[in-house]
Amino acid sequence: MYGAIVRRRVRAVFELMNAGEWRAIGATVADDVRHVTWGGHPLSGERCSRAAFEAWLRRVLLLLPGLRFQVTRVATVGGPWNTWAVAEWTDRAVLVDGSLYQNAGTTWINIRWGRVVEMREYMDTEAVADACRRVAAAGVEEGAAAPLLD
């Protein structure tokens, strides 16, 4: 039963992202959340605070306007004191230059007593880097910015 509740919550957070509700997503994480994305692009890096994670969410929505996730699978293990969930997803957006961005990946989420304490994003990092380059070339400076770290 607990696993089913967590799976529904994880899917709901991706729907919040689809709606651009970064504040509501930020409210689900611990103050010292650890969030990691790999690669060499403006969305990569490691953040260790809610404020930095929320800044990252805002940047994602700026660089990938209209981003839409489709969650294909969610799995969970553990109890309320230490739950791991993994969401498998595909996403897509139309960039400011009119080109299509598409990716696929997984998000690993560690939840303790209802708060997200860690997230790890695994995806095609070259697809993200290419999208950022295209956005920067279209005049969005943040497409060429350094990763948000803290």
C-alpha positions in Angstrom: 0.0 0.0 0.0 2.8 2.5 1.0 4.6 1.8 -2.3 1.4 2.6 -4.3 1.1 5.9 -2.5 4.7 6.8 -3.3 4.3 5.8 -6.9 1.3 8.1 -7.2 3.1 11.0 -5.5 6.1 10.6 -7.9 3.8 10.7 -10.9 2.1 13.7 -9.5 5.4 15.6 -9.2 6.1 15.0 -12.9 2.7 16.4 -13.7 3.6 19.5 -11.6 6.7 19.8 -13.8 4.5 19.5 -16.9 2.4 22.4 -15.5 5.5 24.5 -14.7 4.7 24.4 -11.0 8.3 24.6 -9.7 7.3 26.1 -6.4 5.1 23.1 -5.6 7.9 20.8 -6.5 10.3 22.7 -4.3 7.9 22.2 -1.4 8.4 18.5 -1.6 12.1 18.5 -0.9 14.2 18.8 2.2 16.1 22.1 2.9 19.3 20.2 2.3 18.2 18.1 -0.7 21.0 16.7 -2.8 20.2 16.9 -6.6 22.7 15.6 -9.2 22.6 15.7 -13.0 25.6 14.6 -15.1 27.1 16.1 -18.1 28.8 19.3 -19.2 26.0 21.7 -19.8 24.0 24.4 -17.9 21.6 21.9 -16.3 24.4 19.6 -15.0 26.1 19.6 -11.6 25.3 19.0 -8.0 23.1 21.1 -5.8 22.8 20.6 -2.0 19.9 23.0 -1.0 16.3 23.6 -1.8 17.1 27.1 -3.1 19.7 25.8 -5.6 17.3 23.0 -6.7 14.5 25.5 -7.2 16.9 27.7 -9.3 17.6 24.6 -11.4 13.9 23.9 -11.9 13.4 27.5 -13.1 16.4 27.2 -15.5 15.0 23.9 -16.9 11.7 25.6 -17.6 13.4 28.6 -19.2 15.7 26.6 -21.5 13.1 23.9 -22.3 9.8 25.8 -22.6 6.7 23.7 -22.5 8.7 20.7 -21.4 6.4 17.6 -21.1 7.3 14.4 -19.3 5.6 11.1 -19.9 6.3 8.7 -17.0 6.4 5.1 -18.3 7.2 3.3 -15.1 7.7 3.9 -11.4 9.2 1.4 -8.9 9.7 1.7 -5.2 11.5 -0.1 -2.4 11.7 0.6 1.3 9.6 2.0 4.1 8.7 5.6 5.1 12.0 6.0 6.9 14.1 5.4 3.8 12.3 4.9 0.4 13.9 4.8 -3.0 11.7 5.4 -6.0 12.8 5.3 -9.6 10.8 6.9 -12.4 11.5 6.0 -16.0 10.4 8.8 -18.4 10.6 10.4 -21.8 10.3 14.1 -22.4 10.0 16.6 -25.1 9.9 20.4 -25.7 9.9 22.8 -28.6 12.9 25.1 -28.2 12.9 28.9 -28.8 14.4 28.3 -32.2 11.5 26.0 -33.2 13.5 22.8 -33.0 12.3 19.7 -31.1 14.1 18.5 -28.0 13.5 14.9 -26.9 15.2 12.8 -24.2 14.6 9.7 -22.1 15.9 8.8 -18.7 15.4 7.9 -15.1 15.2 9.8 -11.9 16.2 8.1 -8.7 14.5 9.6 -5.7 15.3 9.0 -2.0 12.4 9.9 0.3 12.6 9.9 4.1 9.4 10.5 6.1 7.7 12.2 3.2 10.5 14.5 2.2 12.8 14.1 -0.8 16.3 14.1 0.4 18.2 13.1 -2.8 17.6 12.9 -6.5 19.8 11.7 -9.3 18.9 12.3 -12.9 20.2 9.9 -15.6 19.5 10.9 -19.2 21.2 11.5 -22.6 23.4 14.3 -21.5 24.5 15.1 -25.1 20.9 15.7 -26.0 20.6 18.2 -23.2 23.9 19.9 -24.1 22.8 20.2 -27.7 19.5 21.7 -26.7 21.3 24.2 -24.5 23.6 25.2 -27.4 20.6 25.7 -29.7 18.9 27.9 -27.1 22.0 29.9 -26.5 22.4 30.4 -30.3 18.8 31.7 -30.4 19.8 34.4 -27.9 18.9 32.9 -24.5 22.1 33.6 -22.5 21.4 31.0 -19.8 21.8 28.4 -22.5 25.5 28.9 -22.2 25.7 29.6 -18.5 27.7 27.7 -16.0 25.9 24.9 -14.0 24.0 25.9 -10.9 26.1 24.5 -8.0 26.2 25.0 -4.3 
